[in-house]
């Protein structure tokens, strides 16, 4: 669809509209990737090293993991098991962040491309109304171009909806739950500060919580922003079509 749309469009103004929409989509993807990898790596890589080794009252040294867990069949604190589990958790985090960034990026780029195509369709309709056609053959040709363009938009929109609907719902639900949990952690650290127990809290942990919370909020903002842009373009097109019919 992307390649065919760029090949079909020959008007410079329409091409600039598509490029502008693509740039907005890339900026959203870049913003999501920066906060996703920044917050994720700070949690899985920086925070465990900042905590350092923990010595229990039984004089047992515990080295923290990015994702603490209880392992039944082996002792995770023994080298090189600890280093191997640490590397696996870091790698799994990178894979998770890549999948999330890719999902958000696909949704943003696809929706912004559809918005650009809707703007081009409205421009075609506006030019068709304002210009005066004398030959019936020319009128039919312009109508066929608009109908074909609208059908392509609807087919691509249906494809995007069927492909990303469930994944976007899961991602939005997960971001909402993570944002609530991170907000709870931030409130706990805040209470420690006001109760004079700041030495028991970690400033780096507080910064990591804020960064992760911002990442979740940005992901939710991306879905809301792209959905709003698509809704606005569809509503504007419907309003323009009805208004044009009334005037004609």
PETATA-V711938 format. One record per residue. N is the residue number from 1. PHI is phi as a letter, one per 40 degrees, with the letter a starting at -180 (* if undefined). PSI is psi in radians with two decimals (* if undefined). OMEGA is omega in degrees with one decimal (* if undefined). Layout:
n = [N	N]
phi = [PHI	PHI]
psi = [PSI	PSI]
omega = [OMEGA	OMEGA]
//
This chain:
n = [1	2	3	4	5	6	7	8	9	10	11	12	13	14	15	16	17	18	19	20	21	22	23	24	25	26	27	28	29	30	31	32	33	34	35	36	37	38	39	40	41	42	43	44	45	46	47	48	49	50	51	52	53	54	55	56	57	58	59	60	61	62	63	64	65	66	67	68	69	70	71	72	73	74	75	76	77	78	79	80	81	82	83	84	85	86	87	88	89	90	91	92	93	94	95	96	97	98	99	100	101	102	103	104	105	106	107	108	109	110	111	112	113	114	115	116	117	118	119	120	121	122	123	124	125	126	127	128	129	130	131	132	133	134	135	136	137	138	139	140	141	142	143	144	145	146	147	148	149	150	151	152	153	154	155	156	157	158	159	160	161	162	163	164	165	166	167	168	169	170	171	172	173	174	175	176	177	178	179	180	181	182	183	184	185	186	187	188	189	190	191	192	193	194	195	196	197	198	199	200	201	202	203	204	205	206	207	208	209	210	211	212	213	214	215	216	217	218	219	220	221	222	223	224	225	226	227	228	229	230	231	232	233	234	235	236	237	238	239	240	241	242	243	244	245	246	247	248]
phi = [*	c	c	c	c	c	c	c	c	b	c	c	c	c	c	c	c	c	c	c	c	c	c	c	c	c	c	c	c	c	c	c	c	c	c	c	c	c	c	c	c	c	c	c	b	c	c	c	c	c	c	g	c	b	b	c	d	c	g	b	c	b	c	c	b	d	b	d	a	b	b	c	c	a	c	c	c	c	c	c	c	c	c	c	c	d	c	c	c	c	c	c	c	c	c	c	c	c	c	c	c	c	c	c	c	c	c	c	c	c	c	c	c	c	c	c	c	c	c	c	c	c	c	c	c	c	c	c	c	c	c	b	b	b	c	c	c	c	c	c	c	c	c	c	c	c	c	c	c	c	c	c	c	c	c	c	c	c	c	c	c	c	c	b	c	c	c	c	c	c	c	c	c	c	c	c	c	c	c	c	c	c	c	c	c	c	c	c	c	c	c	c	c	c	c	g	b	c	c	c	b	b	d	c	c	c	c	c	c	c	c	c	c	c	c	c	c	c	c	c	c	c	c	c	c	c	c	c	c	c	c	c	c	c	c	c	c	c	c	c	c	c	c	c	c	c	c	c]
psi = [-0.79	-0.87	-0.74	-0.66	-0.71	-0.50	-0.66	-0.70	2.12	-0.27	2.34	-0.66	-0.74	-0.68	-0.68	-0.63	-0.74	-0.71	-0.69	-0.75	-0.67	-0.66	-0.70	-0.74	-0.73	-0.66	-0.70	-0.71	-0.76	-0.76	-0.76	-0.74	-0.71	-0.87	-0.61	-0.89	-0.64	-0.85	-0.69	-0.79	-0.54	-0.61	-0.77	-0.36	-0.85	-0.78	-0.75	-0.67	-0.58	-0.58	-0.65	-3.05	2.49	2.23	2.07	2.88	-0.39	0.20	0.68	2.23	2.23	2.18	2.13	2.59	2.77	-0.71	1.65	2.40	2.85	2.07	2.17	-0.74	-0.15	2.81	2.00	-0.29	-0.15	2.36	2.52	0.27	-0.73	-0.82	-0.65	-0.81	-0.68	-0.81	-0.68	-0.73	-0.65	-0.79	-0.73	-0.62	-0.74	-0.71	-0.75	-0.78	-0.61	-0.72	-0.77	-0.79	-0.70	-0.71	-0.86	-0.66	-0.76	-0.78	-0.78	-0.82	-0.76	-0.82	-0.72	-0.57	-0.72	-0.71	-0.72	-0.70	-0.63	-0.66	-0.70	-0.70	-0.74	-0.63	-0.70	-0.75	-0.70	-0.74	-0.62	-0.65	-0.73	-0.58	2.66	2.10	2.40	-0.57	2.33	-0.58	-0.70	-0.66	-0.80	-0.62	-0.77	-0.70	-0.70	-0.67	-0.77	-0.74	-0.76	-0.70	-0.72	-0.68	-0.70	-0.70	-0.78	-0.71	-0.75	-0.69	-0.71	-0.67	-0.76	-0.72	-0.79	-0.49	-0.72	-0.01	-0.93	-0.71	-0.71	-0.65	-0.78	-0.75	-0.74	-0.70	-0.75	-0.72	-0.67	-0.78	-0.75	-0.67	-0.68	-0.75	-0.75	-0.67	-0.65	-0.75	-0.71	-0.68	-0.64	-0.80	-0.65	-0.73	-0.60	-0.63	-0.84	-0.39	0.03	0.27	0.65	-0.48	-0.39	-0.21	2.90	2.08	-0.63	-0.62	-0.70	-0.76	-0.69	-0.69	-0.76	-0.74	-0.75	-0.67	-0.74	-0.65	-0.77	-0.73	-0.66	-0.70	-0.79	-0.66	-0.68	-0.81	-0.74	-0.72	-0.83	-0.69	-0.69	-0.73	-0.73	-0.74	-0.73	-0.79	-0.71	-0.76	-0.70	-0.70	-0.75	-0.76	-0.74	-0.72	-0.79	-0.73	-0.65	-0.68	-0.69	-0.72	-0.62	*]
omega = [-178.3	-177.2	180.0	178.9	178.9	177.9	-177.0	-176.4	177.1	179.6	-178.3	-179.7	178.6	178.1	176.9	176.5	178.8	179.5	178.6	177.8	178.6	178.5	177.4	177.8	179.0	178.1	177.5	178.4	179.4	178.9	179.1	-178.1	-178.9	-177.4	-178.9	179.9	179.8	-179.8	-178.3	-179.8	176.2	177.5	-171.6	-174.7	-174.5	-174.7	177.7	178.2	179.6	178.3	-177.9	179.9	179.6	178.9	-178.7	175.8	177.8	178.8	177.0	-179.1	-180.0	175.9	-174.8	175.6	175.6	177.2	-177.2	-179.9	179.3	-178.6	-173.2	-167.9	179.6	179.4	-175.3	-177.1	-178.6	175.6	0.9	-179.8	-179.4	-179.2	179.9	178.4	178.5	-179.5	179.0	179.4	175.8	-179.6	178.2	176.5	178.8	177.8	179.2	180.0	178.4	178.9	179.8	178.4	178.1	178.4	179.0	179.7	178.0	179.4	-178.2	-177.5	-179.4	-177.5	178.7	175.2	177.4	177.5	177.1	178.1	176.8	176.1	177.7	178.1	177.5	177.1	176.6	178.6	-179.9	178.2	179.0	-179.4	-174.0	-178.8	-179.8	-179.0	-178.9	-179.2	-179.3	179.5	179.4	178.1	179.5	178.9	179.2	177.6	179.1	178.6	-179.5	-180.0	178.6	179.1	179.3	178.8	178.3	179.0	-178.7	179.0	179.6	177.7	177.7	178.4	178.8	-179.5	-179.3	-176.5	-169.5	-174.4	-178.1	-179.2	179.0	177.6	178.8	-179.3	179.7	176.8	178.4	178.0	178.9	179.3	178.7	178.7	178.0	179.9	179.0	175.9	176.8	177.9	179.7	177.6	177.8	179.2	178.4	177.8	176.4	179.8	-177.0	178.5	178.5	179.6	-177.3	179.9	178.5	178.0	-175.1	178.2	178.8	176.5	177.6	178.6	178.7	177.8	179.5	179.7	178.5	177.9	177.0	178.2	178.6	179.9	179.0	176.6	177.9	177.4	-180.0	179.5	-180.0	-178.1	-179.6	176.8	178.6	178.9	179.0	178.7	-180.0	-178.8	178.8	179.7	178.7	179.5	178.9	179.2	180.0	-179.5	179.9	-179.8	179.2	179.0	179.5	-178.3	-179.8	*]
//
